[in-house]
C-alpha cells in the first residue's frame, strides 16, 4: 500500500486533522501532501484530485477515497486499531464518530478551530450551549464506561481522532467540558502527533479571511502564537469546511 493524504491549512482545517492524526497515531505510513486554501473559490482547483472539491482526500494508487469518515472506514478494513477490539466499545465509538461527523453545527460555526490563537468568547447561542453540554456528557460517558485514558478505552482510535479538533477548540476558546472531558483534552493535546500538527500550524504565515472573520464574530483574540511573514501573505479566500 502506498497512501497519499491530501489535507489543507494546519491552523484551520479540522476535517483534515482527523485522518492525518489517525494515520500518524496508528503508524500507518503515508505521503503528506498539503494543498492550501489560496483563492476565493478553491473548488475548481481541488476538483483535480477530489470529487467533492474538498479535503481531506486519501489516494491509494489509482483509488480516491474522500471525506474524513470515508477515509476512516476505508482504513479500518485494512489496518488494526481504527476501532476498538471490544464489541461494546466499538459500537460506542462508531456512534460517537457518526455523531461528530454529522452534528455539532453550532460548535463548528461559533467556535471555529484556530490552533495558534486564544480567544475570549463574546457571544454564544443556546444551540452552542447544547452542543457543549452534549460533548461533556459524551466524553464523560466513554471515559467512565471504558476506563480511559482514550474515549473508548486504553488505545487511541478513530473516535479520538474525530474529536481531536474539538480539543484545540476547547483550549482556544476556554470551553468548559467538565472534569473528565478536560482530562481527555489534556491527554490528546500532548499526543506526539497532535504536537506535530500544532507545530506546523504555528509555523504557517498564511491567513484565511473567512476563518479570521469567524473568530472575531464570536470573540476577542487575546493571544496569537502564529508565525508572522515578512511578506504580505494575507489574502481573501473561501472558508473551508471545518
TIDRENDREN-480357 format. One line per field, with one value per residue: residue number from 1; x, y, z of N, C-alpha, C, O in turn; residue in three letters. Coordinates in steps of 0.02 Angstrom, whole numbers, padded with zeros to 5 digits. Each point is the difference from the previous one (the first is absolute). Example, Ala and Ser with C-alpha at 12.3 -4.5 7.8 and 13.67 -1.06 7.14 Angstrom:
% residues 2
k <- 1 2 .
n.x <- 00660 -00070 .
n.y <- -00284 00054 .
n.z <- 00390 -00069 .
ca.x <- -00045 00042 .
ca.y <- 00059 00059 .
ca.z <- 00000 00003 .
c.x <- 00045 -00039 .
c.y <- 00060 00055 .
c.z <- 00000 00037 .
o.x <- 00052 00025 .
o.y <- -00001 00055 .
o.z <- 00033 00008 .
r <- ALA SER .
% end
This chain:
% residues 242
k <- 1 2 3 4 5 6 7 8 9 10 11 12 13 14 15 16 17 18 19 20 21 22 23 24 25 26 27 28 29 30 31 32 33 34 35 36 37 38 39 40 41 42 43 44 45 46 47 48 49 50 51 52 53 54 55 56 57 58 59 60 61 62 63 64 65 66 67 68 69 70 71 72 73 74 75 76 77 78 79 80 81 82 83 84 85 86 87 88 89 90 91 92 93 94 95 96 97 98 99 100 101 102 103 104 105 106 107 108 109 110 111 112 113 114 115 116 117 118 119 120 121 122 123 124 125 126 127 128 129 130 131 132 133 134 135 136 137 138 139 140 141 142 143 144 145 146 147 148 149 150 151 152 153 154 155 156 157 158 159 160 161 162 163 164 165 166 167 168 169 170 171 172 173 174 175 176 177 178 179 180 181 182 183 184 185 186 187 188 189 190 191 192 193 194 195 196 197 198 199 200 201 202 203 204 205 206 207 208 209 210 211 212 213 214 215 216 217 218 219 220 221 222 223 224 225 226 227 228 229 230 231 232 233 234 235 236 237 238 239 240 241 242 .
n.x <- 00042 -00071 00021 -00099 00066 -00103 00089 -00061 -00044 00111 00031 00000 00087 -00094 -00050 00047 -00036 -00105 -00030 -00008 -00085 -00097 -00003 -00022 -00104 -00057 00034 -00089 00063 00059 -00049 00089 -00109 00084 -00107 00094 -00040 -00029 -00091 -00019 00061 -00017 -00101 -00005 00030 -00077 -00053 00076 -00035 -00059 -00025 00054 00096 -00008 00015 00067 00111 -00072 00110 -00080 00104 -00041 00040 -00106 00073 -00111 00034 -00017 -00104 -00022 00036 -00066 -00086 00023 00011 -00101 -00022 00042 -00074 00094 -00086 -00024 -00008 -00075 00086 00025 -00044 00014 00098 00006 -00053 00049 00083 -00036 -00036 00077 00039 -00059 00011 00091 00000 -00062 00078 -00068 -00107 -00069 -00003 -00058 -00112 -00042 00010 -00006 00007 00036 00044 00009 -00105 00009 -00079 -00004 -00036 -00033 00028 -00107 00013 -00107 -00011 00026 -00076 -00075 00025 -00008 -00102 -00033 00034 -00042 -00097 -00001 00031 -00073 -00074 00025 00004 -00100 -00047 00052 -00047 -00055 00046 00001 -00011 00083 00048 00022 -00081 00103 -00080 -00053 -00027 00085 00011 -00074 00040 00063 -00058 -00059 00059 00009 -00081 00007 00074 -00024 -00072 00082 00018 -00098 00097 00008 -00040 -00102 -00092 -00027 -00059 -00111 -00067 -00022 -00086 -00106 -00034 -00021 -00104 00061 -00075 -00041 00065 -00011 -00088 00003 00063 -00051 -00061 00056 00016 -00099 00032 -00010 -00031 -00057 -00001 -00001 00095 00065 -00038 00034 00106 00037 -00017 00091 00071 00035 00035 00010 -00032 00101 -00036 -00091 00033 00092 -00085 00094 -00028 -00016 -00009 00007 -00052 -00038 -00037 00006 -00106 00103 -00002 -00085 .
n.y <- -00059 00045 00011 00030 00048 -00007 00065 00025 00098 00010 00094 -00010 -00033 00049 00057 00101 00082 00025 00030 00111 00057 00007 00067 00108 00037 00006 00106 00068 -00083 00095 -00007 00052 -00022 00074 -00006 00061 00028 -00021 -00065 00075 -00033 -00047 00049 00103 00083 00038 00075 00080 00046 00093 -00105 -00003 -00042 -00107 00066 -00092 -00008 -00085 00025 -00053 00043 -00096 -00046 00020 00033 -00008 00105 00093 00040 00072 00104 00070 00045 00093 00099 00046 00046 00100 00056 -00050 -00037 -00043 -00112 00046 -00030 00074 -00102 -00039 -00049 -00109 -00076 -00030 -00076 -00106 -00051 -00045 -00100 -00093 -00040 -00062 -00109 -00058 -00021 00013 -00014 -00028 -00108 -00071 -00006 -00060 -00105 00093 -00074 00012 -00069 00059 -00039 00108 -00075 00111 -00095 00014 -00092 00001 -00075 00024 00050 00109 00075 00023 00080 00107 00047 00036 00101 00094 00033 00060 00107 00076 00031 00070 00109 00052 00038 00089 00073 00025 00102 -00103 00063 -00040 00080 -00110 -00040 00036 00078 -00079 -00081 -00071 -00088 -00082 -00062 -00069 -00025 -00092 -00092 -00026 -00064 -00110 -00056 -00040 -00087 -00075 -00073 00040 -00054 00086 -00031 -00047 00064 00046 -00071 -00009 00079 -00006 -00066 00036 00063 -00077 -00006 -00092 -00084 -00030 -00066 -00109 -00060 -00038 -00092 -00097 -00049 -00054 -00103 -00046 00007 -00107 00078 -00054 00054 -00081 -00053 00046 -00013 -00096 00005 00054 -00084 -00067 00056 -00017 00045 -00102 -00075 00047 -00107 00047 -00090 00058 00006 -00045 -00106 00068 -00048 00106 -00097 00058 -00039 -00080 00021 -00020 -00089 00044 .
n.z <- 00000 -00075 00110 -00045 00077 -00045 00017 00093 -00033 00011 -00051 -00112 -00062 00037 -00082 -00016 00067 -00027 -00104 -00011 00046 -00057 -00089 00016 00021 -00096 -00008 -00007 -00039 00016 -00102 00042 -00021 -00009 00034 -00011 00101 -00107 00002 -00082 -00089 00101 00005 -00043 00068 00072 -00064 00017 00097 -00024 00030 00098 -00039 00033 00089 00001 -00023 -00010 00004 -00059 -00003 -00040 00094 -00034 00078 -00019 00016 00062 -00021 -00084 00023 00060 -00055 -00056 00053 00019 -00098 00029 00064 00038 00063 -00101 -00018 00069 00066 00081 00021 00105 00028 -00026 00063 00097 -00002 -00009 00094 00070 -00033 00019 00104 00022 -00026 00073 00079 00088 -00033 00084 00029 -00065 00017 00086 -00038 -00064 -00084 00105 -00077 -00095 -00008 00033 00029 -00009 00050 -00107 -00056 00035 -00082 -00022 -00100 -00001 00034 -00081 -00075 00032 -00001 -00101 -00034 00043 -00047 -00095 -00001 00037 -00078 -00083 00026 00004 -00094 -00046 00069 -00096 -00017 -00046 -00091 -00063 00063 00000 -00066 -00026 00005 -00060 00072 00018 -00068 00021 00084 -00063 -00093 00024 -00024 -00109 -00044 00019 -00061 -00102 -00004 00010 -00084 00032 00016 00070 00101 00005 -00005 00099 00065 -00020 00043 00109 00025 -00015 00085 00080 -00039 00014 00001 00100 00062 -00026 00035 00105 00016 -00027 00081 00081 -00041 00027 -00107 -00034 -00074 00080 -00098 -00079 -00026 -00079 -00105 -00049 -00037 -00091 -00072 00009 -00066 00106 -00096 00047 -00078 -00014 00006 -00043 -00060 00025 -00073 -00041 -00030 -00087 00102 00035 00022 -00087 00097 -00078 00027 00043 -00068 00057 .
ca.x <- -00042 00036 -00051 00012 -00056 -00003 -00031 00007 00034 00003 -00031 -00073 -00037 -00014 -00017 00064 00035 -00026 00036 00073 00017 -00013 00053 00062 -00003 00001 00061 -00015 00041 -00031 00030 -00038 -00005 -00040 -00027 -00029 -00055 00039 -00037 -00068 -00038 00048 -00035 00023 00068 00000 -00033 00051 00017 -00054 -00064 -00043 00033 00017 00047 00056 -00007 00052 00015 00029 00010 -00048 -00063 -00008 -00047 -00012 -00036 00036 -00031 00015 00069 00005 -00030 00045 00059 -00020 -00002 00068 00047 -00026 00003 -00045 -00054 00020 -00013 -00059 -00061 -00038 00038 -00001 -00066 -00003 00045 -00029 -00055 00028 00030 -00055 -00030 00045 00002 -00062 -00032 00038 00004 00011 00070 00042 -00012 00012 00064 00041 00067 00058 00046 00051 -00027 -00041 -00055 -00051 -00064 -00043 -00070 -00012 -00072 -00026 00020 00069 -00001 -00021 00055 00052 -00026 00001 00070 00020 -00035 00025 00068 -00001 -00029 00049 00056 -00022 -00022 00053 00058 00051 -00002 -00030 -00073 -00030 00041 00072 00037 -00023 -00034 -00035 -00043 00043 00021 -00056 -00014 00061 -00006 -00037 00049 00030 -00052 -00008 00056 -00002 -00058 -00012 -00065 -00007 -00027 -00002 00064 00021 00017 00062 00056 00012 00030 00071 00032 00007 00042 00071 00017 00052 -00026 -00034 00050 00029 -00049 00000 00061 -00010 -00050 00031 00049 -00033 -00008 -00060 -00062 -00059 -00046 -00064 00009 00018 -00063 -00041 00026 -00017 -00073 -00024 00045 00056 00065 00042 00068 00010 00067 00018 00056 -00017 00044 00028 -00037 -00072 -00032 -00071 -00043 -00069 -00012 -00064 00005 -00005 -00043 00034 .
ca.y <- 00059 00063 00051 00072 00034 00070 00040 00072 00041 -00031 00040 00002 -00055 -00053 -00062 -00030 -00026 -00065 -00058 00010 -00020 -00072 -00037 00011 -00034 -00072 -00019 -00018 00046 00035 00062 00056 00051 00057 00043 00056 00041 00057 00045 00012 -00062 -00053 -00060 -00022 -00025 -00061 -00052 -00037 -00061 -00016 00002 00050 00064 00012 -00045 -00042 -00053 -00052 -00031 -00067 -00019 00033 00006 00061 -00006 00068 00013 -00027 -00063 -00049 -00021 -00042 -00065 -00034 -00022 -00051 -00064 -00018 00010 -00008 00056 00056 -00009 -00044 -00071 -00017 00014 00055 00061 00014 00027 00068 00043 00012 00048 00065 00028 00022 00060 00056 00013 00029 00046 00054 00056 00064 00000 00014 00068 00053 -00011 -00028 -00022 00041 -00033 00044 00059 -00006 00045 00008 00002 00056 -00021 -00070 -00015 -00056 -00061 -00013 -00026 -00070 -00038 -00007 -00046 -00067 -00020 -00018 -00062 -00054 -00016 -00030 -00066 -00045 -00008 -00040 -00066 -00042 00005 00047 00073 00022 00003 -00067 -00050 00008 00016 00054 -00025 00048 00046 00052 00041 00041 00053 00037 00071 00033 00014 00065 00051 00008 00040 00067 00040 -00009 -00033 -00044 -00065 -00042 -00025 -00057 00025 00039 -00047 -00028 00053 00004 -00061 00001 00056 -00016 -00056 00023 00019 00064 00052 00010 00041 00067 00035 00021 00054 00061 00023 00028 00073 00013 00016 -00011 00052 -00027 -00025 00056 00035 -00041 00009 00065 00007 -00031 00010 00047 -00035 00024 -00023 -00030 -00029 -00021 00035 00057 00003 00066 00022 00004 -00061 00000 00005 -00021 -00067 -00029 -00036 -00071 -00038 -00007 .
ca.z <- 00000 -00003 00009 00002 00032 -00020 00052 -00010 00050 00066 00052 -00005 -00032 00048 -00036 -00020 00059 00022 -00027 00008 00068 00006 -00034 00037 00065 -00011 -00035 -00069 -00040 -00056 -00024 00028 -00053 00022 -00052 00038 -00026 -00023 -00043 00022 -00008 -00011 -00023 -00065 00007 00040 -00040 -00036 00038 00046 -00035 00031 00002 00069 00033 -00020 -00049 00003 -00064 00008 -00069 -00045 00036 00038 00056 00023 00062 00057 00022 -00051 00007 00060 -00014 -00047 00037 00048 -00035 -00019 00054 00067 00046 -00015 00048 00056 -00008 00040 -00039 00029 -00012 -00072 -00016 00028 -00038 -00065 00008 00017 -00061 -00043 00030 -00013 -00072 -00025 00047 00033 -00048 00034 00022 -00058 -00025 00049 00033 -00054 00020 -00016 00046 00028 00035 00059 -00012 00050 -00035 00014 -00007 -00016 -00005 00038 -00036 00020 00069 -00004 -00028 00051 00051 -00028 -00001 00069 00017 -00041 00020 00067 -00007 -00028 00046 00057 -00021 -00027 00044 -00022 -00002 -00062 00006 -00003 00035 00011 -00062 -00044 -00059 -00042 00039 00026 -00056 -00023 00049 00013 -00016 00054 00053 -00016 00011 00072 00024 -00030 00022 00072 00007 00057 -00019 00060 00024 -00040 -00066 00004 00004 -00066 -00040 00018 -00025 -00072 -00021 00006 -00044 -00046 -00065 00009 00007 -00067 -00037 00028 -00021 -00070 00001 00025 -00049 -00058 -00002 -00040 00036 -00041 00023 00025 00068 00044 00015 00045 00068 00028 00005 00062 00056 -00004 00002 00055 -00012 -00066 00000 -00068 -00030 -00042 -00058 -00017 -00059 00010 -00027 00020 -00057 00010 -00026 00023 00064 -00011 00045 00065 .
c.x <- 00044 -00051 00029 -00061 00005 -00040 00012 00033 -00006 -00037 -00076 -00035 -00010 -00017 00063 00035 -00021 00037 00075 00022 -00009 00057 00067 -00001 00004 00061 -00012 00039 -00040 00042 -00045 00000 -00048 -00020 -00034 -00061 00030 -00038 -00070 -00043 00049 -00031 00029 00070 00001 -00034 00051 00020 -00055 -00067 -00048 00030 00019 00054 -00029 -00019 00059 00007 00036 00009 -00046 -00067 00000 -00054 -00009 -00042 00035 -00029 00012 00070 00009 -00028 00044 00061 -00017 -00002 00070 00051 -00035 00003 -00044 -00060 00024 -00016 -00061 -00064 -00039 00035 -00002 -00067 -00007 00042 -00028 -00057 00026 00033 -00054 -00032 00044 -00001 -00061 -00030 00045 00009 00014 00072 00046 -00005 00025 00067 00048 00069 00052 00054 00044 -00025 -00034 -00052 -00046 -00067 -00041 -00073 -00004 -00074 -00020 00019 00072 00003 -00021 00055 00054 -00022 00002 00072 00023 -00031 00029 00070 00002 -00027 00052 00058 -00019 -00015 00058 00068 00056 00068 -00030 -00075 -00033 00046 00073 00037 -00032 -00032 -00037 -00041 00042 00022 -00057 -00017 00062 -00004 -00038 00047 00035 -00051 -00009 00055 -00003 -00053 -00014 -00067 00001 -00034 -00001 00068 00026 00021 00065 00061 00015 00032 00074 00039 00012 00046 00074 00020 00052 -00025 -00038 00050 00036 -00046 00002 00062 -00007 -00050 00031 00050 -00032 -00005 -00063 -00059 -00058 -00056 -00065 00006 00018 -00063 -00045 00023 -00024 -00075 -00026 00046 00053 00065 00043 00073 00003 00072 00024 00057 -00025 00051 00027 -00033 -00074 -00033 -00074 -00043 -00070 -00009 -00065 00011 -00008 -00048 00038 -00039 .
c.y <- 00062 00056 00070 00032 00075 00039 00074 00032 -00029 00041 -00006 -00066 -00059 -00066 -00034 -00034 -00072 -00059 00005 -00025 -00075 -00041 00007 -00041 -00075 -00024 -00024 00049 00032 00059 00057 00057 00055 00042 00059 00031 00067 00049 00010 -00063 -00056 -00061 -00025 -00030 -00067 -00058 -00041 -00064 -00023 00004 00052 00070 00020 -00048 -00019 -00050 -00048 -00031 -00066 -00028 00040 00012 00064 -00010 00069 00000 -00035 -00066 -00056 -00027 -00046 -00070 -00041 -00028 -00057 -00069 -00027 00002 -00011 00066 00058 -00001 -00045 -00073 -00022 00022 00060 00067 00020 00030 00072 00048 00016 00051 00070 00033 00025 00063 00061 00020 00037 00054 00057 00060 00067 00006 00016 00073 00053 -00006 -00034 -00020 00050 -00018 00050 00060 -00019 00056 00002 00008 00060 -00016 -00073 -00015 -00056 -00066 -00018 -00030 -00073 -00044 -00013 -00049 -00072 -00027 -00025 -00066 -00060 -00021 -00033 -00071 -00050 -00014 -00043 -00072 -00045 00011 00046 -00032 00028 -00010 -00069 -00053 00017 00026 00058 -00031 00055 00049 00056 00048 00047 00057 00042 00074 00039 00014 00066 00056 00013 00044 00072 00044 -00006 -00032 -00047 -00065 -00049 -00029 -00058 00021 00039 -00045 -00031 00053 00006 -00060 00004 00056 -00015 -00062 00025 00022 00066 00057 00013 00045 00071 00039 00025 00058 00066 00028 00032 00076 00020 00017 -00006 00045 -00027 -00023 00057 00039 -00040 00007 00065 00013 -00025 00011 00052 -00039 00031 -00020 -00033 -00023 -00020 00043 00057 00004 00071 00028 00002 -00060 -00002 00009 -00025 -00068 -00026 -00038 -00074 -00033 -00012 -00047 .
c.z <- 00000 00002 -00009 00032 -00016 00052 -00015 00060 00070 00053 00001 -00014 00047 -00035 -00025 00058 00016 -00031 00007 00068 00010 -00030 00035 00065 -00007 -00038 -00071 -00045 -00057 -00020 00022 -00051 00023 -00060 00034 -00035 -00021 -00044 00028 -00005 -00019 -00035 -00066 00004 00036 -00037 -00040 00036 00047 -00035 00029 -00003 00071 00023 00068 -00053 00010 -00069 00013 -00070 -00045 00034 00041 00053 00029 00064 00058 00026 -00050 00006 00061 -00012 -00047 00036 00048 -00032 -00015 00056 00067 00038 -00014 00048 00057 -00016 00038 -00036 00027 -00012 -00074 -00021 00024 -00042 -00068 00004 00015 -00060 -00047 00027 -00012 -00073 -00024 00044 00023 -00046 00033 00024 -00059 -00021 00048 00036 -00049 00026 -00025 00051 00036 00038 00065 -00005 00061 -00035 00022 -00009 -00018 00005 00048 -00033 00017 00070 00000 -00028 00052 00055 -00025 -00004 00069 00020 -00037 00022 00069 -00003 -00026 00047 00060 -00019 -00020 00034 -00022 -00010 -00064 00003 00000 00031 00002 -00061 -00037 -00062 -00037 00039 00030 -00056 -00023 00048 00015 -00020 00053 00059 -00012 00012 00075 00028 -00026 00032 00075 00014 00059 -00021 00059 00016 -00043 -00070 -00001 00003 -00068 -00046 00015 -00028 -00075 -00024 00006 -00040 -00051 -00068 00003 00006 -00066 -00042 00025 -00020 -00072 -00004 00021 -00050 -00062 00005 -00039 00045 -00049 00026 00029 00072 00049 00020 00046 00072 00030 00004 00066 00060 -00013 00008 00054 -00009 -00069 -00005 -00070 -00027 -00045 -00056 -00010 -00062 00016 -00032 00017 -00062 00015 -00033 00026 00064 -00012 00049 00064 00043 .
o.x <- 00051 -00030 00057 -00056 00050 -00058 00033 00034 -00055 -00029 -00030 -00055 00040 00017 00004 00031 00042 00030 00034 00049 00042 00024 00038 00049 00029 00009 00037 -00015 -00043 00040 -00060 00051 -00059 00042 -00059 -00005 00026 00029 -00019 -00046 00028 00036 00014 00014 00037 00011 -00016 00024 00005 -00016 -00045 -00034 00012 00015 -00043 -00059 00057 -00049 00052 -00045 00001 -00046 00049 -00056 00049 -00032 00022 00037 00016 00012 00034 00029 00006 00019 00041 00010 00008 00056 -00058 00042 -00007 -00020 00045 -00047 -00037 -00004 -00023 -00032 -00003 -00002 -00025 -00022 00005 -00006 -00025 -00006 00006 -00018 -00026 -00001 00004 -00049 00050 00053 00038 00031 00046 00051 00030 00022 00021 00024 00003 00001 00014 00040 -00018 00016 -00017 -00010 -00001 -00043 00049 -00036 00042 00013 00017 00037 00026 00011 00026 00040 00016 00013 00028 00033 00013 00013 00036 00024 00009 00021 00039 00016 -00001 00049 00049 00006 -00013 -00025 -00053 -00004 00019 00054 -00061 00025 00011 -00004 -00024 00004 00013 -00025 -00005 00026 00012 -00010 00010 00019 -00007 -00013 00010 00013 -00045 -00036 00047 -00059 -00004 00046 00059 00051 00039 00052 00058 00044 00040 00056 00055 00034 00040 00057 -00008 00025 00004 -00010 00019 00023 -00001 -00005 00022 00009 -00014 00013 00034 -00017 -00020 -00009 00003 -00022 -00025 -00043 -00024 -00007 -00034 -00040 -00027 -00022 -00053 -00015 00005 00009 00013 00044 -00046 00046 00052 00007 -00054 00060 -00034 00000 -00022 -00009 -00033 00007 -00010 00014 -00029 00054 -00052 -00018 00056 00020 .
o.y <- 00004 00018 00014 -00010 00032 -00015 00018 -00033 -00016 -00029 00002 -00012 -00047 -00053 -00061 -00052 -00041 -00039 -00050 -00037 -00033 -00048 -00048 -00033 -00034 -00060 -00042 00059 -00032 00027 -00002 00033 -00014 00020 -00006 -00001 00036 00052 -00031 -00009 00000 -00048 -00059 -00051 -00045 -00058 -00055 -00047 -00053 00052 00022 00048 00059 -00050 00035 -00016 00021 -00024 -00001 -00032 00062 00027 00016 -00020 00032 -00049 -00057 -00045 -00056 -00059 -00051 -00049 -00060 -00058 -00045 -00050 -00057 -00025 00020 00043 00045 00051 -00040 -00015 -00044 00056 00042 00050 00059 00048 00043 00055 00056 00045 00049 00061 00054 00045 00054 00059 00043 00032 00016 00031 00040 00053 00041 00032 00050 00047 -00057 00027 00014 00025 -00008 00043 -00058 00057 -00051 00048 00018 00038 -00030 00030 -00033 -00050 -00059 -00048 -00040 -00056 -00055 -00041 -00046 -00058 -00054 -00042 -00052 -00060 -00049 -00043 -00053 -00057 -00042 -00046 -00060 -00031 00007 -00061 00060 -00034 -00008 -00059 00059 00029 00006 -00049 00060 00059 00057 00060 00057 00052 00050 00042 00059 00050 00039 00053 00057 00045 00047 00059 00033 00022 -00038 00000 -00060 00003 -00001 -00021 -00007 00015 -00008 -00017 00006 00008 -00016 -00007 00031 -00022 00054 00049 00041 00054 00057 00046 00047 00060 00056 00046 00052 00060 00035 00027 00058 -00030 00023 -00008 00028 00015 00000 00022 00029 00000 00001 00044 00021 -00022 00029 -00037 00060 00027 -00035 00041 -00030 00059 -00005 -00001 00049 00061 -00032 -00002 -00051 00050 -00037 -00009 00028 -00026 -00022 00029 -00026 -00013 .
o.z <- 00035 -00051 00018 -00024 00014 00013 -00049 00040 00023 00046 00054 00024 00000 00025 -00002 -00009 00019 00037 00008 00006 00030 00030 00007 00016 00043 -00011 -00025 00001 -00030 00039 -00012 -00011 00013 -00040 00019 -00061 00042 -00019 00050 00041 -00055 -00016 -00006 -00030 -00020 00016 -00024 -00031 00030 -00029 -00035 00018 00013 -00033 00027 -00011 00008 -00029 00033 -00027 00001 -00031 00033 -00016 00021 00018 -00005 00020 00019 -00009 -00004 00021 00008 -00010 00010 00034 -00020 -00007 00009 -00014 00042 00027 -00010 -00037 -00023 -00024 -00039 -00018 -00017 -00038 -00036 -00016 -00024 -00043 -00027 -00009 -00028 -00039 -00016 -00017 -00044 -00020 -00032 -00003 -00026 -00004 00008 -00016 -00021 00033 00010 00049 -00060 00056 00060 00019 00011 -00015 00028 -00038 00059 00024 -00023 00041 00029 00034 00007 00012 00039 00024 00006 00022 00038 00015 00007 00031 00030 00009 00010 00036 00029 00007 00022 00036 00014 -00019 00037 00004 -00004 00045 00029 -00018 00001 00007 -00003 -00027 00013 -00018 00003 00010 -00018 -00020 00036 00036 00010 00035 00047 00026 00021 00040 00038 00014 00025 00046 00009 -00016 -00010 -00041 -00019 -00026 -00047 -00029 -00018 -00039 -00046 -00023 -00023 -00050 -00036 00002 -00027 -00028 -00046 -00027 -00014 -00033 -00039 -00016 -00016 -00040 -00029 00000 -00037 00053 00000 00053 -00057 00057 00049 00041 00056 00057 00042 00046 00055 00036 00023 00055 -00054 00048 00000 00033 -00021 -00005 -00007 00017 -00029 00012 00016 -00011 00048 -00061 -00010 -00035 00047 -00059 00047 00013 -00026 00051 -00001 00057 .
r <- UNK UNK UNK UNK UNK UNK UNK UNK UNK UNK UNK UNK UNK UNK UNK UNK UNK UNK UNK UNK UNK UNK UNK UNK UNK UNK UNK UNK UNK UNK UNK UNK UNK UNK UNK UNK UNK UNK UNK UNK UNK UNK UNK UNK UNK UNK UNK UNK UNK UNK UNK UNK UNK UNK UNK UNK UNK UNK UNK UNK UNK UNK UNK UNK UNK UNK UNK UNK UNK UNK UNK UNK UNK UNK UNK UNK UNK UNK UNK UNK UNK UNK UNK UNK UNK UNK UNK UNK UNK UNK UNK UNK UNK UNK UNK UNK UNK UNK UNK UNK UNK UNK UNK UNK UNK UNK UNK UNK UNK UNK UNK UNK UNK UNK UNK UNK UNK UNK UNK UNK UNK UNK UNK UNK UNK UNK UNK UNK UNK UNK UNK UNK UNK UNK UNK UNK UNK UNK UNK UNK UNK UNK UNK UNK UNK UNK UNK UNK UNK UNK UNK UNK UNK UNK UNK UNK UNK UNK UNK UNK UNK UNK UNK UNK UNK UNK UNK UNK UNK UNK UNK UNK UNK UNK UNK UNK UNK UNK UNK UNK UNK UNK UNK UNK UNK UNK UNK UNK UNK UNK UNK UNK UNK UNK UNK UNK UNK UNK UNK UNK UNK UNK UNK UNK UNK UNK UNK UNK UNK UNK UNK UNK UNK UNK UNK UNK UNK UNK UNK UNK UNK UNK UNK UNK UNK UNK UNK UNK UNK UNK UNK UNK UNK UNK UNK UNK UNK UNK UNK UNK UNK UNK .
% end
